[in-house]
C-alpha cells in the first residue's frame, strides 16, 4: 500500500460510498469521518454499505461547521486513525464526499511513487493570496473568531468590529508564518505525522482554533516547518467563483474535467450520473504519466467569472443587473435611433427597410401608442404594443425587443414629443447608434392642420427645450453611444452624403453607393413659418440657419434637386 484517503462526509452518502468503494477496490484504504449532523440511522446504513471492505475505517464523529475548527479536528482524528491502522502508507490524501477521481487510482499511485518525498499542498503567504473574500486578510490571523460566520453572522461581525475598535491583536506563535491554500491536500506520511505529533501541537491548536477558516491555514502553515519538500499545488481540481463559492461540476463538464488531467475534482453534483459512470469505470488503457494541469481549463473559469460578474450583454435578470457606468453593452445587438427623419422625408421607414433589410419601427415611445413595424400588435418574444407595459419599465421594454430579435437590425424613430425615460439607457449603450436632425420637430408643427399659430408656438418652445436637453446630454464626453447630429439646415444642404453614412453604418460589410434618396416633404413656406415663430418671441435655434422660404443658394438648390446620383458598377 502506498496511498490512503481520508474522507470528510456530510451529505449524499450514496455517492460517498460509491467513491470509497472504488478507492478500496483499487488498493487504497479509506478512513471516513461522518458529520455528527448526519442522523445515526443514516450513518449506520452508510457504514453497512461498506461493511464488506476490510480497509475501511470510521473515525469518531464531530459536529462540523463551515470555517470552524471542527473541520480541522475531524481531519486530525481521521488522519491519526489512518496512520495507526495502515502503517505502510507513503501518502495520505484528504477528500470530501463530493470528490470524484478523474484518473485511475493506479496513475495517481505511480505519480506519487515518482515523488516519494513531495507534499502536494497549496500553501502561499497571506500577502500573495488574491482570492480571500469578505474583507479579512491578515486579520484572520490576528483577531479571534469564536462565532461561526455561517450560523451567527451578527455576533461574528459585531465581535470583529469590537476587536478593531479596541485594537486587539493576537500574537502569532513563534516560528509560524501564516499560509493559506486549498483544504484538499496530499501529504507524505512523514509530514502528516510531523504535524500531528508536533511538540508544540497543543499551543498551535489553541491558536488556530480561533483563526477564521482554519481548515485553509492549519495544515498549510505547519507543513512549511515540518516538510522536506512542499509542492505548493493540489492534485484536486477545485475552483471558486467571485464570491468564494466552489464551482459545481455537472454532466456537461465531462470533457473539461478530462482535459484538466487532475487526479480528483471537487465539487461534483450528486446526480451527475454521467460523470460517476465515466470516471469510476474500470481502467481500460495503459496508465498515463501526464502532469496534472488545471490551467488547461482556466479560460473556462475565467469566462464563467466574467459571465457571473457582468452577465450577457442585453440579458437582464434578477441576479445580474448592469450599471450605467459599466463599460459593457446594455443591449444584445446594435440598433439605430432616428430623430427628425420621418418629419423630413416621406415614407422614410419603408425606404430604410427596403434599402437595408432592417426592421424599421415607428415611434416606439410615443406618449399614446407603440408603433411597431407594419402596425404589429405583438413582436418576437411575445412583446406587445402596450403603452402601459412599456411605461412600467421602458428600459426593459427596449432591451427585451433587442434581445428577442437579435440577428436582425432594429431601428426606431424618436423625438422630443416622445417619452424621454429611455435616454439614460441609449446614452450609455455601446450598441446605440443615434442619428439626429435637430430642429426637425418644427416641420411637424409647420404641417399640422389641427393647431392654431399660438398653440404651435407653445409646442415649439416645449419641443425645443426637450431636444436641447437631449442634445446637451448626448454631447457629453465619454458616452459610449455612437452619435451623429446635424441641424436641419445642414442636413438639407447635402442629404445624400449623410444618408450614405447611415447606410454604411447599418451595412458595413456590404457597402453600396446610394442611388436614390427618399422623397423630401414639401417645405414651401417653412422658412416663413420659422420667421413667424421668431417674431412671436420664440427663436427656433436648433434648426440652424434656415432662411425664409429657403431662398439662400445652398438651401434652395438642396430643396430643388431630385437626389439621384449614378450608381457604382
For each residue, the residues with C-beta under 8 A, 3 or more apart:
1: 4 27 28 29 86 88 89
2: 88 89 90 91 109 112 113
3: 27 28 89 90 91 92 93 105 108 109 112
4: 1 28 29 30 31 82 86 89 91 92 93
5: 20 23 28 29 30 31 92 93 94 95
6: 30 31 32 33 75 78 79 82 92 93 94 95
7: 16 19 20 30 31 32 33 78 95 96 97 99
8: 33 35 64 71 74 75 78 94 95 96 97
9: 13 16 32 33 34 35 38 46 96 97
10: 34 35 37 38 64 97
11: 38 97 98 270
12: 15 16 97 98 270
13: 9 16 17 34 38 42 43 45 46 97
14: 17 18 49 270
15: 12 18 19 97 98 268 270 276
16: 7 9 12 13 19 20 32 46 97 98
17: 13 14 20 21 46 49 50
18: 14 15 21 22 276 280
19: 7 15 16 22 23 95 97 99 100 101 280
20: 5 7 16 17 23 24 30 32 50 53 56
21: 17 18 24 25 49 50 53
22: 18 19 25 26 101 105 280
23: 5 19 20 26 28 30 101 105
24: 20 21 27 28 29 30 50 53 55 56
25: 21 22 53
26: 22 23 104 105 106
27: 1 3 24 105 109
28: 1 3 4 5 23 24 55 105 109
29: 1 4 5 24 55 56 57 82 85 86 89
30: 4 5 6 7 20 23 24 55 56 57
31: 4 5 6 7 56 57 58 59 78 79 81 82 85
32: 6 7 9 16 20 50 56 57 58 59 78
33: 6 7 8 9 58 59 60 61 62 74 75 77 78
34: 9 10 13 38 43 46 58 61
35: 8 9 10 38 61 62 63 64 74
36: 61 62 63 64
37: 10 63 64
38: 9 10 11 13 34 35 42 43 46
39: 42 43
40: 43 44
41: 44 45
42: 13 38 39 45 46
43: 13 34 38 39 40 46 47 61
44: 40 41 47 48
45: 13 41 42 48 49
46: 9 13 16 17 34 38 42 43 49 50
47: 43 44 50 51 58
48: 44 45 51
49: 14 17 21 45 46
50: 17 20 21 24 32 46 47 53 56
51: 47 48
52:
53: 20 21 24 25 50 56
54:
55: 24 28 29 30 86
56: 20 24 29 30 31 32 50 53
57: 29 30 31 32 81 82 85
58: 31 32 33 34 47
59: 31 32 33 74 77 78 81
60: 33 77
61: 33 34 35 36 43 74
62: 33 35 36 70 73 74 77
63: 35 36 37 70
64: 8 10 35 36 37 68 70 71 74
65: 68 70 71 148 150 151
66: 71 148 149 150
67: 71 148 149 150 212 213 215
68: 64 65 71 148 214
69: 72 73 208 209 210 214
70: 62 63 64 65 73 74
71: 8 64 65 66 67 68 74 75 183 214 215
72: 69 75 76 208 214 215 218 219
73: 62 69 70 76 77
74: 8 33 35 59 61 62 64 70 71 77 78
75: 6 8 33 71 72 78 79 94 215 219
76: 72 73 79 80 196
77: 33 59 60 62 73 74 80 81
78: 6 7 8 31 32 33 59 74 75 81 82
79: 6 31 75 76 82 83 92 94 192 196
80: 76 77 83 84 196
81: 31 57 59 77 78 84 85
82: 4 6 29 31 57 78 79 85 86 89 92
83: 79 80 86 87 89 92 189 192 193 196
84: 80 81 87
85: 29 31 57 81 82
86: 1 4 29 55 82 83 89
87: 83 84
88: 1 2
89: 1 2 3 4 29 82 83 86 92 189
90: 2 3 112 113 116 188 189
91: 2 3 4 112 186 187 188 189
92: 3 4 5 6 79 82 83 89 186 187 189 192
93: 3 4 5 6 184 185 186 187 235 236 264
94: 5 6 8 75 79 183 184 185 186
95: 5 6 7 8 19 99 184 236 264 266
96: 7 8 9 99 184 266 267
97: 7 8 9 10 11 12 13 15 16 19
98: 11 12 15 16 266 267 268 270
99: 7 19 95 96 184 236 264 265 266 267 268
100: 19 264 265 266 268 275 276 279 280
101: 19 22 23 104 105 108 263 264 279 280
102: 237 257 258 260 261 262 263 264 265 279
103: 107 108 261 262 263 288
104: 26 101 107 108 283 287
105: 3 22 23 26 27 28 101 108 109
106: 26 109 110 283 287
107: 103 104 110 111 263 287 288 289
108: 3 101 103 104 105 111 112 235 263
109: 2 3 27 28 105 106 112 113
110: 106 107 113 114 287 289
111: 107 108 114 115 263 289
112: 2 3 90 91 108 109 115 116 118 186
113: 2 90 109 110 116
114: 110 111
115: 111 112 118 120 231
116: 90 112 113 188
117: 188 190 228 229
118: 112 115 188 229 230 231
119: 185 186 187 188 191 223 227 228 229 230 231
120: 115 185 186 187 231 233 234 235
121: 181 182 185 186 187 219 220 223 230 231 232 234
122: 181 182 185 220 232 233 234
123: 179 180 181 220 221 223 224 230 232
124: 128 129 179 180 181 232
125: 128 129 177 178 179 180
126: 129 137 138 141 178 179 180
127:
128: 124 125
129: 124 125 126 132 137 180
130:
131: 240 244
132: 129 136 137 140 180
133: 243 244
134: 149 244
135:
136: 132 139 140 143 160 212
137: 126 129 132 140
138: 126 141 142 178
139: 136 142 143 160 212
140: 132 136 137 143 145 211 212 213 217
141: 126 138 170 172 178 211 217
142: 138 139 169 170 172
143: 136 139 140 160 163 164 168 169 170 212
144: 159 163 168 170 210
145: 140 149 156 159 160 210 211 212
146: 159 210
147: 152 155 156 159
148: 65 66 67 68 151 152 156
149: 66 67 134 145 152 153 156 212
150: 65 66 67 153
151: 65 148
152: 147 148 149 155 156
153: 149 150 156 157
154: 157 158
155: 147 152 158 159
156: 145 147 148 149 152 153 159 160
157: 153 154 160 161
158: 154 155 161 162
159: 144 145 146 147 155 156 162 163
160: 136 139 143 145 156 157 163 164
161: 157 158 164 165
162: 158 159 165 166 168
163: 143 144 159 160 166 168
164: 143 160 161 167 168
165: 161 162
166: 162 163
167: 164
168: 143 144 162 163 164
169: 142 143
170: 141 142 143 144 207 210
171:
172: 141 142 176 178 207
173: 176 200 203 204 207
174:
175: 225
176: 172 173 204 207 221 222 225
177: 125 221 224
178: 125 126 138 141 172 217 221
179: 123 124 125 126 217 220 221 223 224
180: 123 124 125 126 129 132 216 217 220
181: 121 122 123 124 185 216 217 220 232 234
182: 121 122 185 216 234 236 238
183: 71 94 215 216
184: 93 94 95 96 99 234 236 238 264 266
185: 93 94 119 120 121 122 181 182 219 220 223 234
186: 91 92 93 94 112 119 120 121 234 235
187: 91 92 93 119 120 121 191 192 195 219 223 227
188: 90 91 116 117 118 119 191 192 227
189: 83 89 90 91 92 192 193
190: 117 193 194 228
191: 119 187 188 194 195 223 226 227 228
192: 79 83 92 187 188 189 195 196
193: 83 189 190 196 197
194: 190 191 197 198 226 227
195: 187 191 192 198 201 219 222 223 226
196: 76 79 80 83 192 193 201
197: 193 194 201
198: 194 195 201 204 222 226
199:
200: 173 203 204
201: 195 196 197 198 204 205
202: 205 206
203: 173 200 206 207
204: 173 176 198 200 201 207 208 218 222
205: 201 202 208 209
206: 202 203 209
207: 170 172 173 176 203 204 210 211
208: 69 72 204 205 211 214 217 218 221
209: 69 205 206 214
210: 69 144 145 146 170 207
211: 140 141 145 207 208 214 217 218
212: 67 136 139 140 143 145 149
213: 67 140 216 217
214: 68 69 71 72 208 209 211 217 218
215: 67 71 72 75 183 218 219
216: 180 181 182 183 213 220
217: 140 141 178 179 180 181 208 211 213 214 220 221
218: 72 204 208 211 214 215 221 222
219: 72 75 121 185 187 195 215 222 223
220: 121 122 123 179 180 181 185 216 217 223 224
221: 123 176 177 178 179 208 217 218 224 225
222: 176 195 198 204 218 219 225 226
223: 119 121 123 179 185 187 191 195 219 220 226 227 230
224: 123 177 179 220 221 227 230
225: 175 176 221 222
226: 191 194 195 198 222 223
227: 119 187 188 191 194 223 224 230
228: 117 119 190 191
229: 117 118 119
230: 118 119 121 123 223 224 227
231: 115 118 119 120 121
232: 121 122 123 124 181
233: 120 122 292
234: 120 121 122 181 182 184 185 186 238
235: 93 108 120 186 262 263 264 292
236: 93 95 99 182 184 262 263 264 265 266
237: 102 257 260 262 264 265 266 294
238: 182 184 234 246 265 266 267
239: 246 247 294 301
240: 131 244 245 246 247
241: 244 245 246 247 304 305 308
242: 305 308 309
243: 133
244: 131 133 134 240 241
245: 240 241
246: 238 239 240 241 266 267
247: 239 240 241 267 301 304
248: 267 268 269
249: 253 256 257 265 267 268 269 272 275
250: 253 269 272 275
251: 254 269 272 273 274 275
252:
253: 249 250 256 257 275
254: 251 257 258 274 275 278
255: 258 259
256: 249 253 259 260 297 300
257: 102 237 249 253 254 260 262 265 275 279
258: 102 254 255 261
259: 255 256 296 297
260: 102 237 256 257 265 292 293 294 296 297
261: 102 103 258 288 290 291 292 293 296
262: 102 103 235 236 237 257 265 292 293 294
263: 101 102 103 107 108 111 235 236 292
264: 93 95 99 100 101 102 184 235 236 237
265: 99 100 102 236 237 238 249 257 260 262 268
266: 95 96 98 99 100 184 236 237 238 246
267: 96 98 99 238 246 247 248 249
268: 15 98 99 100 248 249 265 272 275 276
269: 248 249 250 251 272 275
270: 11 12 14 15 98
271:
272: 249 250 251 268 269 275 276
273: 251 276 277
274: 251 254 277 278
275: 100 249 250 251 253 254 257 268 269 272 278 279
276: 15 18 100 268 272 273 279 280
277: 273 274 280 281
278: 254 274 275 281
279: 100 101 102 257 275 276
280: 18 19 22 100 101 276 277
281: 277 278 284
282:
283: 104 106 287
284: 281
285: 288
286:
287: 104 106 107 110 283
288: 103 107 261 285
289: 107 110 111
290: 261 293
291: 261
292: 233 235 260 261 262 263
293: 260 261 262 290 296
294: 237 239 260 262 297 298
295: 298
296: 259 260 261 293
297: 256 259 260 294 300 301
298: 294 295 301 302
299: 302 303
300: 256 297 303 304
301: 239 247 297 298 304 305
302: 298 299 305 306
303: 299 300 306 307
304: 241 247 300 301 307 308
305: 241 242 301 302 308 309
306: 302 303 309 310
307: 303 304 310 311 312
308: 241 242 304 305 320
309: 242 305 306 320
310: 306 307 313 320 322 326 328
311: 307 315 316 317 319 320 322
312: 307 315 332
313: 310 328 329 330 331 332 431
314: 329 330 331 332 333 399 402 403 406 431
315: 311 312 332 403
316: 311 320 321 322 396 399
317: 311 320 321
318: 321
319: 311
320: 308 309 310 311 316 317
321: 316 317 318
322: 310 311 316 326 328 330
323: 326
324: 330 424 428
325: 428
326: 310 322 323
327: 480
328: 310 313 322 430
329: 313 314 332 429 430 431
330: 313 314 322 324 399 425 428 429 430 431
331: 313 314 335 398 399 402 403 425 429 431 432
332: 312 313 314 315 329 399 402 403 406 431
333: 314 402 406 407 409 410 431
334: 409 431 433
335: 331 402 409 410 411 412 431 432 433
336: 358 409 410 411 412 433 434 435 502 505 506
337: 411 412 414 426 432 433 434 435
338: 341 342 348 352 411 412 413 414 435
339: 413 414 415 434 435 436 437 438 440
340: 343 344 415 436 437 438 439 440 441 488 491
341: 338 344 345 348 413 435 437 440
342: 338 345 348 349 362 363 413
343: 340 415 437 440 441 443 444 521
344: 340 341 348 437 440 443 488 491 492 520 521
345: 341 342 348 351 517 518 519 520 521
346: 518 519 520 521
347: 350 351 518 519
348: 338 341 342 344 345 351 352 518
349: 342 352 353 360 361 362 373 413
350: 347 353 354 360
351: 345 347 348 354 355 518
352: 338 348 349 355 356 358 360 411 518
353: 349 350 356 357 358 359 360 373
354: 350 351
355: 351 352 503
356: 352 353 409 503 506 507
357: 353 408 409
358: 336 352 353 408 409 410 411 506
359: 353 373 405 408 409 410 411
360: 349 350 352 353 373 411 412
361: 349 364 371 372 373 410 411 412 413
362: 342 349 366 371 372 373 412 413
363: 342 366 369 371 412 413 414 415 418
364: 361 370 371 372 390 397 398 401 412 413 414 418
365: 370 390 394 414 418 419 420 421 422
366: 362 363 369 370 371 417 418 419
367: 387 417 418 419
368: 387
369: 363 366 385 387
370: 364 365 366 385 386 387 390
371: 361 362 363 364 366 375 385 413
372: 361 362 364 375 376 377 379 385
373: 349 353 359 360 361 362 376
374:
375: 371 372
376: 372 373 379 385
377: 372 384 385
378: 382 383 384 385
379: 372 376 383 385 401 404 405
380: 383 401 404 405
381: 400 401 403 404 405
382: 378
383: 378 379 380 397 400 401 404
384: 377 378 389
385: 369 370 371 372 376 377 378 379
386: 370 389 390
387: 367 368 369 370 390 391
388: 391 392
389: 384 386 392 397
390: 364 365 370 386 387 393 394 397
391: 387 388 394 419 421
392: 388 389
393: 390 396 397
394: 365 390 391 397 398 419 421 422 425
395: 398 399 421 422 424 425
396: 316 393 399 400
397: 364 383 389 390 393 394 400 401
398: 331 364 394 395 401 402 422 425 426
399: 314 316 330 331 332 395 396 402 403 425
400: 381 383 396 397 403 404
401: 364 379 380 381 383 397 398 404 405 410
402: 314 331 332 333 335 398 399 405 406 410 431
403: 314 315 331 332 381 399 400 406
404: 379 380 381 383 400 401
405: 359 379 380 381 401 402 408 410
406: 314 332 333 402 403
407: 333
408: 357 358 359 405
409: 333 334 335 336 356 357 358 359 506
410: 333 335 336 358 359 361 401 402 405
411: 335 336 337 338 352 358 359 360 361 506
412: 335 336 337 338 360 361 362 363 364
413: 338 339 341 342 349 361 362 363 364 371
414: 337 338 339 363 364 365 418
415: 339 340 343 363 418 440 441 444 463 467
416: 420 441 462 463 464 466 467 470
417: 366 367 441 444 463 466
418: 363 364 365 366 367 414 415
419: 365 366 367 391 394 422
420: 365 416 423 466 470
421: 365 391 394 395
422: 365 394 395 398 419 425 426
423: 420 426 427 470 473
424: 324 395 427 428
425: 330 331 394 395 398 399 422 428 429 432
426: 337 398 422 423 429 432 434 481
427: 423 424 432 473 474 476 479 481
428: 324 325 330 424 425 479 480 481
429: 329 330 331 425 426 432 480 481
430: 328 329 330 480 481
431: 313 314 329 330 331 332 333 334 335 402
432: 331 335 337 425 426 427 429 481 482
433: 334 335 336 337 481 482 505 506
434: 336 337 339 426 474 481 482 483 484
435: 336 337 338 339 341 484 502
436: 339 340 471 474 483 484 485 486
437: 339 340 341 343 344 440 486 487 488 491
438: 339 340 467 471 485 486 487 488 542 543 544
439: 340 442 464 467 487 488 489 540 541 542 543 544 546
440: 339 340 341 343 344 415 437 443 444 488 543
441: 340 343 415 416 417 444 445 460 463 464 467
442: 439 445 446 460 463 488 526 529 530 533 540 543
443: 343 344 440 446 447 488 521 523 526
444: 343 415 417 440 441 447 448
445: 441 442 448 451 456 459 460 463 529
446: 442 443 456 523 525 526 529
447: 443 444 521
448: 444 445 451 456
449:
450:
451: 445 448 455 456 459
452: 455 456
453: 456 457 532 536
454: 457 458
455: 451 452 458 459
456: 445 446 448 451 452 453 459 460 533
457: 453 454 460 461 533 536 538
458: 454 455 461 462
459: 445 451 455 456 462 463
460: 441 442 445 456 457 463 464 533 538 540
461: 457 458 464 465 538
462: 416 458 459 465 466
463: 415 416 417 441 442 445 459 460 466 467
464: 416 439 441 460 461 467 468 538 540 541 542
465: 461 462 468 469
466: 416 417 420 462 463 469 470
467: 415 416 438 439 441 463 464 470 471 542
468: 464 465 471 472 542
469: 465 466 472 473
470: 416 420 423 466 467 473 474
471: 436 438 467 468 474 475 485 542
472: 468 469 475 476
473: 423 427 469 470 476
474: 427 434 436 470 471 479 481 483 485
475: 471 472 483 485
476: 427 472 473 479
477:
478:
479: 427 428 474 476 483
480: 327 428 429 430
481: 426 427 428 429 430 432 433 434 474
482: 432 433 434 505
483: 434 436 474 475 479
484: 434 435 436 498 501 502
485: 436 438 471 474 475
486: 436 437 438 490 491 498
487: 437 438 439 490 491 542 543 544 545
488: 340 344 437 438 439 440 442 443 491 492 542 543 544 546
489: 439 492 493 543 544 545 546 555
490: 486 487 493 494 544
491: 340 344 437 486 487 488 494 495 498
492: 344 488 489 495 520 523 550 555 558 559
493: 489 490 554 555 558
494: 490 491 497 498 558
495: 491 492 498 499 517 520 558 563
496: 499 500 514 517 563 565
497: 494 500 501
498: 484 486 491 494 495 501 502
499: 495 496 502 503 514 517 518
500: 496 497 503 504 513 514
501: 484 497 498 504 505
502: 336 435 484 498 499 505 506
503: 355 356 499 500 506 507 511 512 514
504: 500 501 507 508 511
505: 336 433 482 501 502 508
506: 336 356 358 409 411 433 502 503
507: 356 503 504 510 511 512
508: 504 505 511
509:
510: 507
511: 503 504 507 508
512: 503 507 567 568
513: 500 565 567 568
514: 496 499 500 503 517 565
515: 564 565 566 567
516: 563 564
517: 345 495 496 499 514 520 563
518: 345 346 347 348 351 352 499
519: 345 346 347
520: 344 345 346 492 495 517 523 559 563
521: 343 344 345 346 443 447
522:
523: 443 446 492 520 526 527 550 559
524: 549
525: 446 528 529 549
526: 442 443 446 523 529 530 546 549 550
527: 523 530 531 546 547 548 549 550 551
528: 525 531 532 548 549
529: 442 445 446 525 526 532 533
530: 442 526 527 533 534 540 543 546 548
531: 527 528 534 535 548
532: 453 528 529 535 536
533: 442 456 457 460 529 530 536 538 539 540
534: 530 531 537 538 539 540
535: 531 532
536: 453 457 532 533
537: 534
538: 457 460 461 464 533 534
539: 533 534
540: 439 442 460 464 530 533 534 543
541: 439 464
542: 438 439 464 467 468 471 487 488
543: 438 439 440 442 487 488 489 530 540 546
544: 438 439 487 488 489 490
545: 487 489
546: 439 488 489 526 527 530 543 550 555
547: 527 550 551 552 555
548: 527 528 530 531 551
549: 524 525 526 527 528
550: 492 523 526 527 546 547 555 556 558 559
551: 527 547 548 555 556
552: 547 555 556
553: 556 557
554: 493 557 558
555: 489 492 493 546 547 550 551 552 558 559
556: 550 551 552 553 559 560
557: 553 554 560 561
558: 492 493 494 495 550 554 555 561
559: 492 520 523 550 555 556
560: 556 557
561: 557 558
562:
563: 495 496 516 517 520
564: 515 516
565: 496 513 514 515
566: 515
567: 512 513 515
568: 512 513
569:
